[in-house]
Amino acid sequence: MSILLNPKKYRDRNYPDERSKEIMLKTIQWFEDKGLAKQKEQYHDREFCSDFAEFVTKEGIFETLFLPSGYGSDPNQYYSTYRMYEFSEICGFYGAAYWYTYHVSALGLNPVLLGDNEEAKHIAARKLKDNALCAFGLSEREHGADIYASEMTLTPQGDGTYLANGNKYYIGNGNVASTVSVFGKIADTGEYVFFVVDSAHPNYELVKNVIDSNQQFVAEFNLHDYPITEKEILSRGDKAWDDMLNTINICKFNIGSGATGIVTHSFYESLNHAYHRKLYGNRVTDFPHIKRLFVDSWLRIMGMKLFGLRATDYMRVANENDKRYLLYNPIMKMKVSLEGEKVLEYLFDIIAAKGFEKDTYFEQAVTELRGFPKLEGTVHVNMALIAKLIPSYMFMPAEFEEIGRITDDRNDEYLFRQGRTRGYAKTKFHDFNIAYNSVAHLPNVKVYMEQIKAYQEYLIASGKGLAKQMEDFDYLLAVGELFTMVAYGQLIIESAKIEGISDEVMNQMFDRFVRDFSSYAVDLYGKPLNTDAQLEKIQKMIKRPVPNQEEFEKVLNEEVYSLVDVYEMNP
């Protein structure tokens, strides 16, 4: 059973209300009416996607998606991570520029919604009706991700007002956004502050687009004595700092779903091309290595989708006593987008020169996806976060009530009151063995569980010295990759049970994962920091999957090749 996005069959999706379904179907129709040729023309002309901005503004789509209960004009308004996931995947499916416009708008609006200023929240909500695009003014040219060193300042004027001065760099939508949330400091105290400005204000100087490779506008802007009153100040001090991090917590989730959309479209295009092309008297899809590449590609995309859906459930149930999303969220951002890069490598190997042709979707996808793992914190930053949770996740499980798939109209209100960003390493998780034991009858899951056990033995053998070793980022990444695989597999198993994925698909999925786990173990084995005790345990992680050619062929023919010609974008 394939759960991959297919815009031609999107009406099959279940939503709790007609408005949710409407915005998804209208968005798909808008892209399909535009057609691939027009989309590629705009892509090659580096044309900013103002037509998309006009569409989402006219249809009120960002108002529906972004606002929590109590804001906006709809009395039934609610914020749903599930709807955000679905829309993000659709945008990625058609082009990263549309996805980026959506993503950075969410980033820009959330400091307002997380802040203390109720008036500013309602003003920003009203502005979405005239201009739905927002921007997140965080990074600076000289400091990049080093937010501690921010130089944007608010200088008190003695009458309760302020003047804002400074530079912001790499700010998506900074050319047109009516709501630009800006992170800075109070000049005389150094206190952190979030405030809001408008890109149309005369004291807002748009310097340039800092990139020149696609349709996105990633701005550098300056504020010159921009007047700020208490009406524009969103939060101060520790609250401003926490709102900045919590905004990223909410929005970096979009990166995984956007990447899933990109590779799904690329997969359909590649499969259609390969199936209808003959070389040396055979269909390209009949060659053994092509079969393997297509199965591995499909399995990786299925894993991306299954993980994303399950991680969405944990985002939606988050509360003061359940913060499991703090692990699954960075995995969604980092692991899922990196899996997407691997898929495109496989597909590029299949379609070869076709992937360079300017009238294909693939030509832009292979360029655009490369940026996804680098957004909202590099792989290194997210892995450092993930690694802090190893002890709690691997050795100290807690009790949680089981949850199912959550697609209802509840308001994900906790995301907008996450509070202080402290105590991260103390986050509790349910026992991952519950999921793995439920499919332990599958040969490759059994092998994978042996690898996980060996990883636990490695952690125990490492003792307190592991923390010192992981001060070396190269070593931390290697340890973290293996840990990530454990949580990634767990959520995929949970999600597969909900979606009714067959045992054959899951066994082949873990054939792939056993190979991945072994590859990461080999990488860790080569690190010079390892002790002899660690090397002994790492060797136990290196295993081969249990082959089953008959099962492989069944998945290939009944699942993967059944998708030939099921989707092609309107010309």
C-alpha positions in Angstrom: 0.0 0.0 0.0 1.5 3.3 -1.1 0.7 6.4 1.1 2.6 8.7 -1.1 1.1 12.1 -2.1 -0.7 11.8 -5.5 -2.4 15.1 -6.4 -4.6 13.3 -8.9 -6.2 11.3 -6.1 -6.0 13.8 -3.3 -9.8 13.8 -2.7 -9.3 10.5 -0.9 -7.8 12.4 2.1 -9.9 12.6 5.2 -10.3 15.9 7.0 -12.5 16.9 9.9 -13.8 20.0 8.0 -14.5 21.2 4.5 -12.3 24.2 4.8 -9.2 22.1 5.3 -10.0 20.0 2.3 -10.8 23.1 0.3 -7.5 24.8 0.7 -5.5 21.6 -0.2 -7.6 21.0 -3.3 -7.5 24.6 -4.4 -3.8 24.7 -4.0 -3.3 21.6 -6.0 -5.6 22.9 -8.7 -3.8 26.2 -8.8 -0.5 24.4 -9.5 -1.9 22.0 -12.0 -3.7 24.9 -13.9 -0.4 26.7 -14.1 1.3 23.6 -15.5 4.9 22.4 -15.6 6.0 24.5 -18.6 4.9 27.8 -17.0 6.4 26.8 -13.7 9.8 25.9 -15.3 9.7 29.2 -17.2 9.4 31.2 -14.0 12.0 29.0 -12.3 14.6 29.7 -15.0 13.7 33.4 -15.1 14.3 33.5 -11.3 10.8 35.1 -11.0 9.8 35.6 -7.4 6.6 33.6 -6.8 4.3 36.7 -6.4 1.5 34.8 -8.2 1.6 32.2 -5.4 1.6 35.0 -2.8 -1.5 36.6 -4.5 -3.2 33.2 -4.5 -2.7 32.3 -0.8 -3.7 35.9 0.2 -6.9 35.9 -1.9 -7.9 32.5 -0.6 -7.0 33.3 3.0 -4.9 30.1 3.2 -2.2 31.3 5.5 -4.8 32.7 7.8 -6.4 29.3 8.1 -3.1 27.4 8.5 -1.1 29.7 10.7 -3.5 31.1 13.3 -4.3 29.3 16.6 -7.8 29.4 18.1 -9.0 32.9 19.0 -7.4 34.8 16.2 -8.5 35.6 12.6 -12.0 35.9 11.2 -13.1 32.3 11.4 -14.8 31.5 14.8 -13.9 27.8 14.3 -10.2 28.6 13.7 -7.6 26.1 15.0 -3.9 25.4 14.5 -3.2 21.9 13.2 0.3 20.5 12.7 -1.4 17.9 10.5 -2.7 20.5 8.1 0.7 22.2 8.1 2.3 18.9 7.2 -0.1 18.3 4.3 0.2 21.8 2.9 4.0 21.8 3.3 4.3 18.6 1.4 2.1 19.9 -1.4 4.2 23.0 -1.8 7.4 21.0 -1.8 5.9 18.7 -4.4 5.5 21.6 -6.9 8.6 23.6 -6.1 10.9 24.7 -3.2 10.3 28.4 -3.9 6.6 28.1 -3.1 7.4 26.0 0.0 10.0 28.5 1.1 7.6 31.4 0.8 5.1 29.4 3.0 7.8 28.3 5.5 9.4 31.6 6.2 5.9 33.2 6.5 5.2 30.8 9.3 8.6 31.6 10.9 7.9 35.3 10.7 4.4 35.1 12.2 5.1 32.8 15.1 7.2 35.2 17.2 4.1 37.4 17.2 1.8 34.6 18.2 4.2 33.4 20.9 4.8 36.9 22.3 3.2 38.9 25.0 1.5 41.5 22.9 -2.1 40.7 22.2 -2.7 43.8 20.1 0.2 42.9 17.8 -1.3 39.4 17.3 -4.6 40.7 16.1 -2.9 43.3 13.9 -0.7 40.6 12.3 -3.7 38.4 11.8 -5.6 41.2 10.0 -2.6 41.9 7.8 -2.7 38.4 6.4 -5.9 39.4 4.5 -4.0 42.0 2.4 -0.5 40.4 2.3 -0.1 36.9 3.6 3.7 36.9 3.5 5.8 37.3 6.6 9.5 37.2 7.4 11.7 36.1 10.3 14.4 38.7 11.0 16.9 36.6 12.9 20.3 36.0 11.4 22.9 38.6 10.6 25.6 38.8 8.0 28.6 38.9 10.4 27.2 36.4 12.9 25.1 33.9 11.1 23.7 31.3 13.5 25.5 32.9 16.5 22.4 34.7 17.8 24.2 35.6 21.0 26.2 38.2 19.0 23.2 39.9 17.4 23.9 43.6 16.8 20.4 44.8 15.8 19.5 47.3 18.5 16.5 49.2 19.9 17.7 52.5 21.4 15.3 54.1 24.0 14.4 57.7 23.2 13.3 58.7 26.7 9.6 59.1 25.9 8.7 55.4 25.8 9.6 55.0 22.2 12.7 53.4 20.5 14.7 53.7 17.3 15.7 50.4 15.6 19.1 50.2 13.8 21.0 47.3 12.4 21.3 44.8 9.6 19.6 41.4 9.0 20.8 38.9 6.4 19.4 35.8 4.8 15.8 36.8 5.5 13.3 35.0 3.2 10.3 37.2 2.0 12.2 40.2 3.3 11.4 42.0 0.0 7.6 42.1 0.5 6.6 40.9 4.0 4.1 43.1 5.8 4.9 41.4 9.1 8.7 41.1 9.8 9.5 39.9 13.3 13.0 41.1 14.2 15.3 39.8 17.0 17.7 42.2 18.6 18.8 43.8 21.9 17.9 46.9 23.9 20.9 49.2 23.3 21.5 50.3 26.9 20.8 47.0 28.7 21.7 44.2 26.2 18.3 42.7 27.0 16.9 40.5 24.2 13.9 41.8 22.4 11.5 40.8 19.6 9.7 43.5 17.7 7.8 43.8 14.5 8.4 46.0 11.4 6.9 46.4 7.9 9.1 46.0 4.7 7.1 48.9 3.1 8.2 51.4 5.8 10.5 54.2 4.5 13.1 53.4 7.3 13.3 49.8 6.1 16.0 49.5 3.5 15.9 46.4 1.2 19.6 46.0 0.3 19.5 43.0 -2.1 18.6 39.4 -2.7 21.7 37.5 -1.4 21.1 34.5 -3.6 20.8 34.3 -7.4 20.0 30.7 -8.2 16.2 30.3 -8.1 12.9 32.1 -7.5 13.4 32.7 -3.8 14.1 36.2 -2.4 16.4 35.9 0.5 16.9 39.4 1.7 19.5 41.6 3.3 17.8 44.6 4.9 18.8 47.5 7.1 16.7 49.4 9.6 17.6 53.1 9.8 16.2 54.8 12.9 13.0 52.8 12.4 10.5 54.1 15.0 9.2 51.5 17.4 6.6 51.9 20.2 5.4 49.4 22.8 2.7 48.4 20.2 5.4 46.8 18.1 7.4 45.1 20.9 6.5 41.4 21.0 8.6 40.1 23.9 11.7 40.9 26.0 14.5 39.2 27.9 14.4 35.5 28.4 11.0 35.3 26.9 12.2 36.8 23.6 15.1 34.2 23.6 12.7 31.4 24.3 10.2 32.6 21.7 13.0 32.6 19.1 13.9 29.0 19.8 10.3 27.9 20.1 9.5 29.5 16.8 12.2 27.3 15.2 10.9 24.3 17.1 7.5 24.7 15.5 8.6 25.6 12.0 11.6 23.4 11.2 9.1 20.5 11.1 8.1 21.9 7.7 11.5 21.0 6.3 10.9 17.2 6.4 7.5 17.4 4.9 8.7 19.8 2.1 11.5 17.4 1.3 9.1 14.5 1.2 7.0 16.4 -1.4 10.0 17.1 -3.6 11.3 13.5 -3.7 7.8 12.1 -4.3 7.3 14.2 -7.4 10.8 13.3 -8.5 10.1 9.6 -8.0 7.0 9.7 -10.2 8.8 11.5 -13.0 11.8 9.2 -12.9 9.7 6.1 -12.8 7.5 7.1 -15.7 10.6 8.0 -17.8 12.5 4.8 -17.0 9.5 2.5 -17.6 8.9 3.9 -21.1 12.5 4.0 -22.1 14.2 1.0 -23.8 18.0 0.3 -23.9 19.6 -2.7 -25.6 16.2 -4.1 -26.2 15.0 -4.0 -22.6 12.9 -1.6 -20.5 15.2 0.4 -18.2 13.1 -0.8 -15.3 14.0 -4.5 -16.1 17.7 -4.1 -15.3 18.5 -5.6 -11.9 20.4 -2.6 -10.5 17.5 -0.3 -11.6 15.1 -2.5 -9.7 17.2 -2.2 -6.6 17.5 1.6 -6.9 13.8 2.0 -7.4 12.9 -0.2 -4.5 15.4 1.5 -2.2 14.1 4.9 -3.4 10.4 4.0 -2.7 11.2 2.5 0.6 13.1 5.6 1.7 10.3 7.8 0.7 7.8 5.6 2.4 9.9 5.8 5.5 10.1 9.6 5.3 6.3 9.8 5.0 5.6 7.3 7.7 7.9 9.0 10.1 6.5 12.4 9.3 3.0 11.4 9.9 3.8 9.8 13.2 6.0 12.7 14.3 3.0 14.9 13.5 1.0 13.0 16.1 3.5 13.7 18.8 3.6 17.4 17.9 -0.2 17.5 18.3 -0.3 15.8 21.7 2.5 17.8 23.2 2.0 19.2 26.7 3.9 20.0 29.9 4.2 16.3 30.6 4.8 15.0 27.1 7.6 16.7 25.2 8.6 13.7 23.1 8.3 16.0 20.1 11.6 17.6 21.1 13.4 14.6 19.7 11.1 13.7 16.8 11.1 17.3 15.6 14.8 17.7 14.9 14.9 14.2 13.4 12.1 15.4 11.1 14.1 18.3 10.0 17.5 16.6 9.7 17.1 12.9 9.0 14.1 13.1 6.7 15.7 15.8 4.5 18.9 13.9 4.3 17.0 10.7 3.4 15.5 12.8 0.6 19.0 13.7 -0.7 19.8 9.9 -0.8 16.6 9.3 -2.8 17.6 11.9 -5.4 21.0 10.4 -5.7 19.4 7.0 -6.5 17.0 8.5 -9.0 19.7 10.5 -10.7 21.6 7.3 -11.2 18.6 5.9 -12.9 17.6 8.7 -15.2 21.1 10.0 -15.8 21.2 12.8 -18.5 17.5 13.2 -18.4 17.9 14.8 -15.0 19.7 17.8 -16.5 16.9 18.6 -19.0 15.4 22.0 -18.4 11.8 21.0 -19.0 11.8 18.4 -16.2 10.8 18.9 -12.6 13.8 16.8 -11.6 16.3 19.4 -12.8 15.1 21.9 -10.3 14.4 19.4 -7.5 18.0 18.1 -7.4 19.2 21.6 -7.0 16.6 22.9 -4.5 16.6 19.9 -2.1 20.3 20.4 -1.3 19.4 23.4 0.7 16.9 21.8 3.0 19.2 20.1 5.5 21.0 23.4 5.9 17.9 25.4 7.0 16.9 26.2 10.6 20.2 24.9 12.1 22.7 22.8 10.3 22.8 19.0 10.6 25.5 19.5 13.3 23.4 21.8 15.4 20.4 19.4 15.2 22.5 16.4 15.9 23.9 18.0 19.0 20.4 18.5 20.3 19.4 14.9 19.5 22.5 13.5 21.1 21.6 15.1 24.5 18.6 12.7 24.6 20.5 9.5 24.2 20.5 8.5 27.9 16.9 9.2 28.5 15.6 7.6 25.4 17.8 4.5 25.4 17.8 3.6 29.1 15.1 5.4 31.1 11.7 4.8 29.5 8.6 6.3 31.0 4.9 5.4 30.8 2.7 7.3 28.3 -0.8 6.7 27.1 -0.9 5.2 23.6 -2.0 7.6 20.9 -3.3 7.0 17.4 -3.3 9.0 14.2 -4.5 12.6 15.0 -6.1 14.4 12.1 -9.0 16.0 14.0 -9.7 19.7 14.5 -8.1 20.1 17.9 -6.1 23.3 18.4 -2.4 22.5 18.9 -2.3 25.1 21.6 0.7 23.9 23.6 3.1 24.8 20.7 2.3 28.4 21.4 3.1 28.2 25.1 6.1 25.9 25.2 7.7 28.1 27.8 11.3 28.0 28.9 13.8 26.2 26.8 15.4 24.4 29.7 15.7 20.8 31.0 15.9 19.4 27.4 18.1 16.4 28.4 15.5 15.3 31.0 12.8 14.8 28.3 11.1 11.4 28.8 10.1 8.8 26.2 8.1 5.6 26.0 9.9 2.3 25.6 11.0 1.9 22.0 11.1 -1.8 22.5 7.3 -1.9 22.4 7.2 -0.9 18.8 10.1 -3.2 17.8 8.7 -6.2 19.6 5.4 -5.8 17.7 7.2 -6.7 14.5 10.0 -8.9 15.9 8.7 -11.8 13.8 10.1 -10.1 10.7 13.6 -11.4 9.9 15.2 -8.0 9.2 13.6 -6.3 12.2 15.1 -9.1 14.3 18.6 -8.3 12.9 18.0 -4.6 13.5 17.1 -5.2 17.1 20.4 -7.1 17.5 22.1 -4.0 16.2 20.3 -1.8 18.6 21.2 -4.1 21.5 24.9 -3.8 20.4 24.6 -0.1 20.3 23.3 -0.1 23.9 26.2 -2.2 24.9 28.5 0.2 23.2 27.0 3.1 25.2 27.4 1.2 28.4 31.0 0.2 27.6 31.7 3.9 26.8 30.7 5.0 30.3 31.2 8.6 31.4 34.1 9.0 28.9 31.6 9.2 26.0 30.5 12.8 27.0 34.2 13.9 26.6 34.5 12.1 23.3 31.4 13.7 21.9 32.9 17.2 22.5 34.5 16.3 19.2 31.7 17.1 16.7 33.0 14.5 14.2 32.6 11.8 16.9 29.2 13.1 18.1 27.8 13.0 14.6 28.8 9.3 14.2 27.3 8.3 17.6 24.2 10.4 16.9 23.5 8.9 13.4 23.1 5.5 15.1 20.9 6.8 17.8 18.7 8.6 15.2 18.2 5.3 13.4 16.7 3.8 16.5 14.1 6.5 17.0 13.5 6.7 13.2 12.7 3.0 13.0 10.5 3.2 16.0 8.1 5.8 14.7 8.0 4.2 11.3 6.8 0.9 12.9 4.2 2.8 14.9 3.0 4.6 11.8 3.0 1.6 9.6 0.6 -0.2 11.9 -1.8 2.7 11.8 -1.6 2.9 8.0 -1.9 -0.9 7.4 1.5 -1.3 5.7 2.2 -5.0 4.9 4.8 -7.2 6.5 6.6 -7.6 3.2 7.1 -3.9 2.8 8.3 -3.5 6.4 10.7 -6.4 6.1 12.2 -4.9 3.0 12.3 -1.5 4.7 14.4 -2.9 7.5 16.6 -4.7 5.0 17.5 -1.2 4.0 17.9 0.0 7.6 20.1 -2.9 8.6 22.5 -1.8 5.8 22.3 1.8 6.9 23.0 0.9 10.5 26.0 -1.2 9.5 27.3 1.7 7.3 27.1 4.2 10.2 28.7 1.6 12.5 31.6 1.2 10.1 32.0 5.0 10.1 32.1 5.1 13.9 34.5 2.2 14.0 37.0 4.3 12.0 37.1 7.1 14.5 40.5 7.5 16.2 38.9 8.3 19.6 37.5 4.8 20.1 38.7 2.7 23.0 39.3 -1.1 22.6 36.2 -1.8 24.5 34.2 0.5 22.2 35.6 -1.1 19.1 34.6 -4.6 20.3 30.9 -3.4 20.7 30.9 -1.5 17.4 31.9 -4.6 15.5 28.8 -6.3 16.8 26.6 -3.6 15.2 27.8 -4.5 11.7 25.4 -7.1 10.2 23.9 -8.0 6.9 20.2 -8.2 6.2 18.3 -11.5 5.6 17.8 -11.6 1.9 14.4 -12.6 0.4 14.4 -12.2 -3.4 10.8 -13.4 -3.8 9.6 -10.8 -1.3 11.8 -8.1 -3.0 10.2 -8.9 -6.4 6.7 -8.8 -4.9 7.3 -5.3 -3.4 8.9 -4.2 -6.7 6.0 -5.3 -8.9 3.0 -4.9 -6.6 4.0 -1.7 -4.9 6.7 0.2 -6.8 6.0 -0.5 -10.4 2.3 -0.3 -9.8 2.9 3.5 -9.6 3.9 3.8 -13.3 1.9 6.6 -14.9 -0.3 7.2 -11.8 0.9 10.9 -11.8 2.2 13.3 -14.3 2.0 17.1 -13.8 -0.2 18.9 -16.3 1.9 20.4 -19.1 
